[in-house]
Amino acid sequence: MFRVDPQIYCEMAARLLDAIADRHYFNGSVDYDTPLFNSRLVASLVIRRTSPGGAIESIVPVWWSHRVERLGESSESDFSWS
């Protein structure tokens, strides 16, 4: 199992926010690749906003999977929304 550290969470969060943009529902993926590993978060999310087109109030995960590939081998990670 691949351990997701705070730096990876921050990087994935920034990429996810860019991918969400102004949507109220997101179904897609974001990638974060480094020389040591490649990772992909695939998710279906409901985005609650303060008003139409407003700031994000919360993100509710419907389904997600975070996989990491290191040295040609794919594995799950300990990624969590909490």
CORLIN-V822638 format. One record per run of one state. SS is the DSSP state (H for helix, E for strand, C for the rest). FROM is the first residue (numbers start at 1). TO is the last residue. Records with the same first field share a line. If there is no record, write none. Layout:
SS = FROM-TO + FROM-TO
This chain:
C = 1-1 + 3-5 + 21-24 + 34-37 + 50-55 + 71-72 + 78-82
E = 2-2 + 25-33 + 38-49 + 56-70 + 73-77
H = 6-20
